[in-house]
């Protein structure tokens, strides 16, 4: 406005008068009378121009003054009367001024001198936010978006209660698709007569329909062992709060009829596309079945997965037919490759090494060159003793190579077989995995979120005792030439014995069949015992760890190593096994520093507590009764607190169910 006053509007006659003045001066030099006439005309013109100029200036001045007044009035009204809360605070978060709308929000006469945080605890975010940061606070049961102008120490409050309700309703009404699968329906009903099968179908259908009606879900049976369910996210949240009690209902009500039926559910949520929801639901179901069934997986488009259930040991339902089909498929892949590389997990145990040797034997039977990838620095304990025995067999020992040697030998036609793990983060060498285009996975662990991308063939059976058991079955369907050597059979049997704790845990009829097959080919049980022996110093170290045991719940024991020492992963696992064998212990956890700088936790259970779910909360995984994790914690004390939190969440959630 001041700038405008310094540059007033000029009337066009003003400029004409200046030009005329110059013309008069020139004419007076030429003719004085004509020049005088021009002076008179020019004077009149100048007076007129001045008057026009003054009128225009006064009019503009009045307009600007009127506009300034109106703008000032509008600003004052906006500040005092618009439905926006405004607060001025000092650097100590004390309120120095509040507009009337803010006072109306709080129903008070003044806020002067009050501490800001007394209005809402949500405002404590101010101590963490940057300038102009926006966040939501709750005041008197209404939601306000707060804009913080830190430099001016100014806060704006916008009521967003209604938009948030609309947004919440939108998300609550979004469609969710679920696929329900009766895990062992075919196995249970194949021997039934028509009447019994019909009664079983009626029982299962009524349980699921009653559950669906209770929550307002549309459920339709689409095959003998599958149901399709349509619901929304608000219903899904309600079911989640109940921990998917339908799993327990199916298990308990069918068991009363001497049936062992369990339910698996794959849920697709978080997308507006029905096609995407269907794909997510099927993917979730595949994930659940890969983990052994009797649980729920809820998958979002961003890949995030939530699991519920999994409280029972998986019922064995793999068949000889599947083993034969997988064996022949693997045989075709081997024969199409120029060479095959076999790789287990980091810090391999007897199961990983034994399974690797078994797969190498398959490759040899098909007359293709096979190599076992190991890191010599990660071999210890019983695995080191096995390697000493392997060194005596030159033809086998030569097939053990380092990751660097494997990378140097690989070609585009090479095949990689990953055994005893399905997680890319756990393989011996990530570069070897990334280099191969064709990857086969053979594993007995329950499937987790972290999974090798685009494998060519997957043979995952959480019902098996060990990977060595799976590989032994596959060997039975390979060519008869070049029989298994005594050492190879012993290595495979060692893996089975270690993972079953000498045939006491996770042991089925197929486990004994595999062991019998290996004994037929000369598996040496005396050599197995010699390989699995331990020295006195290891026994003493284990005893020291056990001395630290504490019970956070009846039957749940936690022990830990020293802060200043590193412990072998096998020692940690063995200590957890010994704790589990003690009286009144139904679940054991052992925490210790590992040589790789991480903190390892080994978890064991008799089946009452799902240690897999607890370890998954900490980034690990495994089985219901046998699991582990590695975490990047600073101290054992920190790891112990995180473990306790995970146990409490799982234990209390299980009790709520």
C-alpha positions in Angstrom: 0.0 0.0 0.0 2.8 2.4 0.9 4.5 1.5 -2.4 1.4 2.4 -4.3 1.4 5.9 -2.6 4.9 6.6 -3.7 3.9 5.8 -7.3 0.6 7.7 -7.9 -1.5 7.2 -11.1 -0.5 9.7 -13.8 -3.2 11.2 -16.1 -2.4 11.1 -19.8 -2.7 15.0 -20.0 0.1 15.3 -17.6 2.5 13.8 -20.2 0.9 15.9 -23.0 1.5 19.1 -21.0 5.2 18.3 -20.7 5.4 17.7 -24.4 3.5 21.0 -25.0 5.9 23.0 -22.8 8.8 21.8 -24.8 6.9 22.9 -28.0 6.1 26.4 -26.6 9.7 27.0 -25.8 10.6 26.2 -29.4 7.7 28.4 -30.8 8.6 31.5 -28.6 12.0 31.4 -30.1 10.4 31.4 -33.5 7.2 33.7 -32.8 6.5 35.3 -29.4 2.7 35.8 -30.0 2.1 32.3 -31.1 4.2 31.1 -28.2 2.2 33.2 -25.8 -1.0 31.7 -27.1 0.5 28.3 -26.6 1.4 29.2 -23.0 -2.2 30.1 -22.2 -3.5 26.9 -23.7 -0.8 25.0 -21.9 -1.6 26.6 -18.6 -5.3 25.7 -18.9 -4.3 22.1 -19.9 -1.9 21.9 -16.9 -4.6 23.1 -14.5 -7.1 20.6 -15.9 -4.5 17.8 -15.7 -3.7 18.6 -12.1 -7.4 18.5 -11.1 -7.9 15.2 -12.9 -4.8 13.8 -11.2 -6.0 15.0 -7.8 -9.5 13.5 -8.2 -8.0 10.1 -9.4 -5.5 10.1 -6.5 -8.1 10.9 -3.9 -10.5 8.3 -5.2 -7.7 5.7 -5.2 -6.7 6.7 -1.7 -10.2 6.3 -0.4 -10.5 2.9 -2.1 -7.3 1.6 -0.5 -8.2 2.9 2.9 -11.6 1.2 2.6 -10.0 -2.0 1.4 -7.5 -1.9 4.2 -10.2 -1.5 6.8 -12.2 -4.3 5.4 -9.2 -6.6 5.2 -8.3 -5.8 8.8 -11.9 -6.4 9.9 -12.0 -9.8 8.0 -8.6 -10.8 9.6 -9.9 -10.0 13.1 -13.2 -11.8 12.5 -11.2 -14.8 11.1 -9.0 -14.8 14.1 -11.8 -14.5 16.6 -14.9 -16.1 15.0 -13.8 -18.8 12.4 -14.1 -22.4 13.6 -10.4 -22.9 13.9 -8.7 -23.1 17.3 -5.6 -20.9 17.7 -3.0 -21.0 20.5 0.1 -19.0 21.2 2.6 -20.6 23.5 6.0 -19.7 24.9 9.1 -21.8 24.8 8.1 -23.6 28.0 4.8 -24.7 26.4 2.7 -22.3 28.6 -0.4 -20.8 26.8 -0.1 -17.0 26.3 -3.2 -16.5 24.2 -6.2 -18.5 22.8 -8.9 -17.4 20.4 -12.6 -17.7 21.4 -13.1 -20.9 19.4 -10.4 -22.6 21.4 -12.1 -21.5 24.6 -15.4 -22.9 23.4 -13.8 -26.2 22.6 -12.6 -26.6 26.1 -15.6 -24.8 27.6 -13.5 -22.5 29.7 -13.2 -18.7 30.1 -9.5 -18.4 29.9 -6.4 -20.6 29.2 -3.8 -17.9 30.0 -0.9 -19.4 32.0 -2.1 -23.0 31.6 0.4 -25.7 30.6 -0.3 -26.9 27.0 -0.2 -30.6 27.9 -3.1 -30.3 30.3 -5.4 -30.0 27.3 -4.4 -33.4 25.9 -1.6 -35.9 26.4 -1.4 -36.2 22.6 0.1 -32.7 22.5 3.3 -34.1 24.0 4.2 -35.0 20.5 5.3 -31.3 20.2 8.5 -32.2 21.9 9.4 -34.6 19.0 8.0 -32.9 15.9 9.5 -30.5 13.5 8.2 -27.2 12.3 4.8 -27.3 10.4 4.4 -30.9 11.4 0.8 -32.1 11.4 -0.6 -34.6 13.9 -4.0 -35.6 15.4 -5.0 -35.1 19.0 -8.2 -35.9 20.9 -9.9 -33.2 23.0 -13.2 -33.8 24.7 -13.8 -36.9 22.5 -13.3 -35.0 19.3 -10.4 -35.3 16.9 -8.4 -32.2 15.9 -5.6 -31.9 13.3 -2.9 -29.7 14.8 -0.5 -27.7 12.6 2.5 -26.6 14.6 4.4 -23.5 13.5 7.4 -23.9 15.7 9.1 -20.6 14.8 6.1 -18.5 15.8 5.2 -20.9 18.6 1.7 -21.0 17.0 -0.8 -23.9 17.0 -3.8 -24.2 14.7 -6.6 -26.7 15.6 -8.9 -28.0 12.9 -11.8 -30.2 13.8 -11.5 -33.4 11.7 -13.8 -35.7 13.7 -16.3 -36.2 10.9 -13.8 -36.8 8.1 -12.0 -39.3 10.3 -15.3 -41.1 11.0 -16.0 -41.2 7.3 -12.5 -42.5 6.6 -12.9 -45.1 9.4 -16.2 -46.3 8.1 -14.7 -46.6 4.6 -11.9 -48.8 5.8 -14.3 -50.8 8.1 -16.6 -51.5 5.1 -13.8 -52.7 2.8 -14.3 -56.2 1.4 -12.3 -59.1 2.8 -12.1 -62.5 1.1 -11.2 -65.7 3.1 -10.7 -69.3 2.0 -11.4 -71.9 4.6 -9.7 -75.3 4.1 -10.4 -78.5 6.0 -6.8 -79.7 6.4 -7.1 -83.5 6.5 -10.6 -84.0 5.1 -9.7 -86.5 2.4 -7.5 -88.6 4.7 -10.3 -88.7 7.4 -13.2 -89.4 5.1 -11.7 -91.8 2.5 -12.4 -94.8 4.6 -15.9 -93.7 5.6 -19.2 -95.1 4.3 -21.6 -92.7 2.7 -23.7 -92.1 5.8 -20.8 -91.3 8.0 -19.3 -89.0 5.4 -22.6 -87.2 5.1 -22.8 -86.7 8.9 -19.2 -85.4 9.0 -20.0 -83.0 6.2 -23.1 -81.8 8.0 -21.1 -81.3 11.3 -18.4 -79.3 9.6 -20.8 -77.2 7.6 -23.0 -76.4 10.6 -20.0 -75.3 12.7 -18.8 -73.0 9.9 -22.3 -71.7 9.1 -23.0 -71.0 12.7 -19.7 -69.1 13.0 -20.5 -67.1 9.8 -24.0 -66.3 11.0 -22.7 -65.1 14.3 -20.4 -62.5 12.7 -22.6 -61.7 9.6 -20.3 -63.4 7.2 -21.4 -64.8 3.8 -19.9 -68.4 3.6 -20.4 -70.9 0.8 -19.0 -74.4 0.5 -17.2 -74.5 -2.9 -15.8 -78.1 -2.7 -15.6 -81.0 -0.3 -12.9 -79.4 1.7 -13.1 -75.7 0.9 -15.4 -72.8 1.9 -15.4 -69.3 0.5 -16.2 -66.4 3.0 -17.0 -62.8 2.2 -16.8 -60.2 5.0 -15.6 -56.7 5.7 -12.7 -55.4 7.8 -14.7 -54.5 10.8 -15.9 -58.1 11.1 -12.3 -59.2 10.5 -11.1 -57.0 13.4 -13.8 -58.5 15.6 -12.7 -62.0 14.7 -9.1 -61.2 15.3 -9.9 -59.9 18.8 -11.4 -63.3 19.5 -8.2 -65.0 18.2 -10.1 -66.9 15.5 -11.9 -69.1 17.9 -13.4 -71.1 15.0 -10.1 -73.0 14.9 -10.7 -74.3 18.4 -14.4 -75.0 17.7 -13.6 -77.2 14.7 -10.9 -79.1 16.5 -12.8 -79.7 19.7 -16.3 -80.4 18.3 -14.9 -82.9 15.7 -12.7 -84.6 18.2 -15.8 -85.3 20.3 -17.0 -87.4 17.3 -13.6 -89.2 17.2 -12.5 -87.1 14.1 -9.2 -85.2 13.9 -10.3 -82.4 11.6 -8.5 -79.0 11.7 -9.2 -75.8 9.8 -6.8 -73.6 7.8 -7.8 -70.1 6.7 -6.2 -67.8 4.2 -7.4 -64.2 4.3 -6.9 -61.4 1.8 -7.4 -57.9 3.0 -6.4 -54.2 2.5 -7.2 -53.9 -1.2 -10.2 -52.5 -3.2 -9.6 -55.0 -6.0 -11.6 -58.2 -5.7 -9.1 -60.0 -7.9 -6.2 -58.9 -5.7 -8.1 -60.0 -2.6 -8.6 -63.4 -4.1 -5.0 -63.7 -4.9 -4.0 -62.6 -1.4 -6.4 -65.1 0.2 -5.0 -68.0 -1.9 -1.5 -67.0 -1.2 -2.3 -66.8 2.5 -3.8 -70.3 2.4 -0.7 -71.6 0.7 1.4 -70.1 3.4 -0.7 -71.6 6.1 -0.6 -75.1 4.6 3.2 -74.7 4.2 3.3 -74.1 7.9 1.4 -77.2 8.8 -2.2 -76.0 8.9 -4.6 -75.4 11.8 -4.0 -71.7 11.7 -4.9 -68.4 10.0 -2.8 -66.1 7.8 -4.0 -62.6 7.0 -2.1 -61.0 4.1 -2.0 -57.3 3.1 -1.0 -56.0 -0.4 2.3 -54.7 1.1 3.3 -58.2 2.0 2.7 -58.0 5.7 1.3 -61.2 7.2 -0.4 -61.9 10.6 -0.7 -65.4 11.9 -3.2 -66.8 14.4 -3.5 -70.4 15.8 -1.0 -73.1 15.1 -1.4 -74.5 18.6 -1.2 -78.1 17.6 1.4 -80.3 16.0 0.7 -80.8 12.3 -0.9 -84.1 11.4 1.2 -86.2 9.0 -0.6 -86.1 5.6 2.1 -86.4 3.0 2.0 -89.4 0.8 4.4 -91.7 -1.0 2.8 -90.5 -4.2 3.9 -87.0 -3.5 7.4 -88.1 -2.6 7.7 -90.1 -5.9 6.4 -87.1 -8.0 8.8 -84.7 -6.3 11.7 -87.2 -6.8 11.0 -87.6 -10.5 10.6 -83.8 -11.0 13.9 -83.2 -9.2 15.5 -85.9 -11.3 14.4 -84.1 -14.5 15.8 -80.8 -13.2 19.1 -82.5 -12.4 19.4 -84.1 -15.8 18.7 -80.7 -17.5 21.6 -79.1 -15.6 25.3 -79.2 -16.3 26.1 -79.2 -12.6 24.3 -79.0 -9.3 25.2 -77.1 -6.1 23.7 -78.0 -2.7 23.6 -75.5 0.1 22.2 -75.5 3.6 21.9 -72.8 6.2 24.5 -70.8 8.1 26.3 -72.7 10.9 25.0 -76.1 9.5 23.9 -78.9 11.7 23.8 -82.6 11.1 20.5 -82.3 9.3 21.7 -79.8 6.9 25.0 -81.6 6.1 23.3 -85.0 6.0 20.6 -83.8 3.6 23.3 -82.1 1.4 25.1 -85.4 1.1 21.9 -87.2 0.3 21.0 -84.7 -2.5 24.6 -85.0 -3.8 24.1 -88.7 -4.0 20.9 -88.2 -6.1 22.9 -86.0 -8.4 25.6 -88.6 -8.7 23.0 -91.3 -9.5 22.0 -89.2 -12.5 25.6 -88.9 -13.6 25.8 -85.1 -13.1 28.5 -83.4 -11.2 27.4 -82.2 -7.7 29.0 -79.9 -5.2 28.1 -79.2 -1.5 28.7 -75.5 -0.6 30.0 -75.0 2.9 31.8 -72.3 4.9 34.8 -74.0 6.7 34.7 -71.3 9.4 31.1 -72.3 10.4 31.7 -76.0 11.0 32.0 -77.1 14.6 31.1 -79.8 17.1 29.6 -83.0 15.7 29.6 -81.5 12.1 33.4 -81.1 12.4 33.8 -84.7 13.5 31.6 -85.8 10.5 33.9 -83.8 8.2 36.9 -85.6 9.6 35.2 -88.9 8.6 34.4 -87.5 5.2 38.0 -86.5 4.6 38.8 -90.2 4.6 36.6 -90.7 1.6 38.4 -88.6 -1.0 35.7 -88.8 -3.7 33.1 -87.3 -1.4 35.4 -84.8 0.3 36.4 -83.3 -3.1 32.8 -82.3 -3.7 32.8 -79.9 -0.7 33.6 -76.4 -1.9 33.5 -72.9 -0.5 31.0 -70.2 -1.7 33.8 -68.5 -3.7 34.6 -71.7 -5.5 30.9 -72.2 -6.3 30.6 -68.8 -7.8 33.6 -69.5 -10.0 32.1 -72.8 -11.3 28.5 -71.7 -11.9 27.0 -71.3 -15.3 23.5 -70.4 -16.7 22.6 -74.1 -16.7 23.5 -74.8 -13.1 20.9 -75.9 -10.5 21.0 -74.9 -6.8 19.3 -77.1 -4.2 18.7 -75.4 -0.8 18.2 -77.8 2.1 16.9 -77.4 5.7 15.9 -73.8 5.2 13.7 -71.7 2.9 14.8 -68.2 4.1 17.2 -66.3 1.9 18.6 -64.6 5.0 19.7 -67.9 6.4 21.5 -69.5 3.5 25.2 -69.9 3.7 25.9 -67.4 0.9 23.3 -65.0 -0.5 25.4 -64.4 -3.7 25.3 -68.1 -4.6 21.5 -68.0 -4.2 21.2 -64.9 -6.4 23.4 -66.2 -9.1 21.4 -69.4 -9.8 18.2 -69.0 -12.0 16.9 -72.5 -11.1 16.5 -73.1 -7.3 15.0 -76.1 -5.6 13.9 -76.0 -1.9 13.8 -79.1 0.3 12.8 -78.2 3.9 10.8 -79.5 6.9 10.3 -76.2 8.7 7.0 -74.4 8.8 6.9 -71.7 6.1 7.6 -68.1 7.2 7.1 -64.7 5.6 10.8 -64.6 4.4 10.9 -67.0 1.5 13.2 -67.5 -1.5 11.7 -65.8 -4.5 10.5 -67.8 -7.6 11.8 -71.3 -6.7 11.6 -73.8 -9.6 10.5 -76.7 -7.2 9.5 -76.7 -3.6 9.3 -79.7 -1.3 8.3 -78.4 2.1 6.8 -80.9 4.6 6.4 -79.6 8.1 5.1 -83.0 9.0 8.5 -84.6 8.5 11.0 -85.0 11.4 13.9 -83.7 9.5 15.2 -82.8 6.0 17.2 -85.9 6.0 14.0 -87.9 6.3 12.6 -86.2 3.2 15.8 -86.6 1.2 16.0 -90.3 2.2 12.5 -90.8 0.8 13.4 -89.0 -2.4 16.5 -91.3 -2.8 14.3 -94.3 -2.8 12.8 -93.3 -6.2 16.2 -92.4 -7.9 18.0 -94.8 -10.3 19.3 -98.0 -8.6 22.9 -97.6 -9.9 25.6 -96.3 -7.6 24.2 -97.3 -4.2 24.4 -95.2 -1.1 27.7 -95.6 0.8 27.9 -96.5 4.5 29.1 -92.9 5.3 26.3 -91.2 3.4 23.7 -93.4 5.0 25.3 -92.7 8.4 25.2 -88.9 7.8 21.5 -89.0 6.8 20.7 -91.1 9.9 22.6 -88.7 12.1 20.4 -85.8 10.9 17.3 -87.7 11.7 18.5 -88.7 15.2 19.6 -85.2 16.1 16.3 -83.6 14.9 14.1 -86.2 16.6 16.2 -86.3 19.8 16.9 -90.0 19.3 13.3 -90.7 18.0 11.5 -89.0 20.9 10.1 -85.8 19.2 8.3 -85.2 15.9 8.7 -88.9 15.0 6.1 -90.6 12.7 5.9 -94.0 11.0 7.7 -92.5 8.0 10.6 -91.5 10.2 11.2 -95.2 11.2 10.8 -96.3 7.6 13.5 -93.8 6.5 15.8 -95.0 9.3 15.2 -98.6 8.3 16.0 -97.8 4.7 19.3 -96.2 5.8 20.2 -99.1 8.1 19.7 -101.4 5.1 22.5 -99.5 3.3 24.9 -99.8 6.3 24.2 -96.7 8.4 26.5 -97.1 11.4 24.7 -96.3 14.7 28.0 -96.7 16.6 29.6 -94.1 14.4 26.5 -91.9 14.9 27.0 -92.1 18.7 30.7 -91.2 18.3 29.9 -88.2 16.1 27.3 -86.9 18.6 29.6 -87.3 21.6 30.6 -84.1 23.5 33.6 -83.2 25.6 33.7 -82.5 29.3 34.3 -78.7 28.8 31.1 -78.4 26.7 29.1 -80.2 29.4 30.5 -77.8 32.1 29.6 -74.7 30.0 26.1 -76.0 29.5 25.7 -76.6 33.2 26.8 -73.0 33.9 24.1 -71.7 31.6 21.4 -73.9 33.3 22.4 -72.4 36.7 20.9 -69.1 35.5 17.5 -70.5 34.8 14.4 -68.5 35.9 10.7 -69.2 35.5 8.5 -66.3 34.2 5.4 -68.6 34.1 4.9 -72.1 35.6 6.7 -74.4 33.2 8.4 -71.7 31.1 12.1 -71.6 31.8 14.7 -69.0 30.5 18.4 -69.4 30.9 21.3 -67.3 29.5 25.0 -67.3 28.9 27.5 -64.7 30.2 27.6 -61.2 28.6 31.4 -61.5 28.0 31.4 -64.9 26.2 30.5 -66.3 22.8 28.7 -69.6 22.6 28.3 -72.0 19.7 24.8 -72.3 18.3 24.8 -76.0 18.8 25.6 -75.6 22.5 22.8 -73.1 22.9 20.4 -75.6 21.3 21.6 -78.5 23.3 21.1 -76.5 26.6 17.5 -75.8 25.6 17.0 -79.5 25.0 18.4 -80.5 28.4 16.2 -77.8 30.1 13.1 -79.3 28.4 14.0 -82.7 29.8 13.8 -81.5 33.4 10.8 -81.9 35.7 8.1 -79.2 35.5 9.5 -77.6 32.4 7.2 -77.5 29.4 9.0 -74.8 27.4 12.7 -73.7 27.5 14.5 -70.7 26.1 18.3 -70.2 26.1 19.9 -66.8 25.3 23.6 -66.3 24.5 26.0 -64.3 22.4 27.0 -66.0 19.1 30.4 -65.8 17.4 28.9 -63.7 14.5 28.1 -60.9 16.9 24.4 -61.6 17.1 22.5 -62.9 20.1 20.9 -66.3 19.6 17.8 -67.7 21.3 17.0 -71.5 21.1 13.4 -72.4 22.1 12.0 -75.9 22.9 8.6 -77.0 23.9 6.6 -80.2 24.6 3.8 -78.9 22.4 1.6 -77.0 25.0 3.2 -73.7 24.0 3.9 -72.8 20.4 7.6 -71.6 20.5 7.5 -71.0 16.8 5.0 -68.1 17.2 7.2 -66.6 20.0 10.4 -66.8 17.9 8.6 -65.3 14.9 7.8 -62.2 16.9 11.6 -61.8 17.3 12.4 -62.4 13.7 13.0 -66.1 13.8 11.0 -69.3 13.2 10.9 -73.1 13.2 8.4 -75.6 14.5 5.8 -75.6 17.2 8.2 -77.5 19.5 11.5 -76.4 18.1 12.4 -72.9 17.0 15.2 -70.3 17.2 16.1 -66.7 16.3 19.1 -64.4 16.0 18.7 -60.8 17.0 20.9 -57.7 16.7 20.6 -56.8 20.4 23.3 -55.0 22.4 23.1 -57.1 25.6 21.7 -60.4 26.8 19.6 -58.4 29.3 17.9 -56.5 26.4 17.3 -59.7 24.5 15.8 -61.3 27.6 13.4 -58.4 28.0 12.3 -58.7 24.4 11.9 -62.5 24.8 9.8 -62.0 28.0 7.5 -59.5 26.2 7.0 -62.0 23.3 6.3 -64.8 25.7 3.8 -62.8 27.6 2.0 -61.6 24.5 1.8 -65.2 23.2 1.0 -66.9 26.5 -1.7 -64.4 27.5 -3.2 -64.4 24.0 -3.3 -68.2 24.2 -5.1 -68.1 27.5 -7.6 -65.7 26.2 -8.5 -68.1 23.4 
